[in-house]
Amino acid sequence: QKIIFENAVYRGCLFQTYLLYELGDDCYLIDQHAAHERILYEKMMREIDAGTGSQVLMVAQVVHVTPQDAVKIEAYREDIRAAGFDIEPFGDDVYQIRAVPNVLGIPQTKSAFLDMVDRLGELRVLSTAQKRRDAILQMACKKAVKGGDKLTMEEIKPLLADMLRTNAPPTCPHGRPLVVVLERTEIEKRFRRIND
C-alpha cells in the first residue's frame, strides 16, 4: 500500500525539536535538527560534486590557530579544500579563509572553521580522501543547523519517501535516526485501551 505524505497532518512540535505528524494509523516523530542536517549534507554533496559547493568571501577572514592546529591543518589541507574551504597560510599560525562551503553563512565562518580544526584529529581513522571530505562536510552541516529552524513538509517528504522505499528509517550524516514511527496500536496498548 502506497502512503501519500501529502495526507500527513501536522500535529505540533515537541520540545522545540520533534515534529509530530499523523498519517493513517501511524504517528511520525521527526527530529527536525537531524533532518535539516541530512538535507543540507545531501545538498552540499551534490554541489561539491558539481564544483559549485563554495562561496567566495568578499573579505577574507583571518584566523589565528595554535601551532598544533597549524600542523593538523597542513596535514589535512587537501581534504579541507575538497570540502569547500579555500584557505591559505597568512604568517605564523595564521590562515586566511577565502571561501567556505555554501552551507555556512559568513557570520559563522571563523567559528565553523575553528570547530572543524578542533575535530581534525578524528579524520586519522578514515582511510580515504572521500571519507575525510565527507566527514568535514558533516561538521559544516552540523554547524549550519540552528536550533529552532523549522522544516517544511516539502523538505521532509523526500526523507519519508526514502524511508518507505528502503524500509529503513533515514539517518542523519552521523547515523542517528531522523524518524520514529509509533503505531496507533502501540499507543493504545500503553493506555491499556487494547490488550497485548
Disulfide bonds with the S-S distance in Angstrom:
none
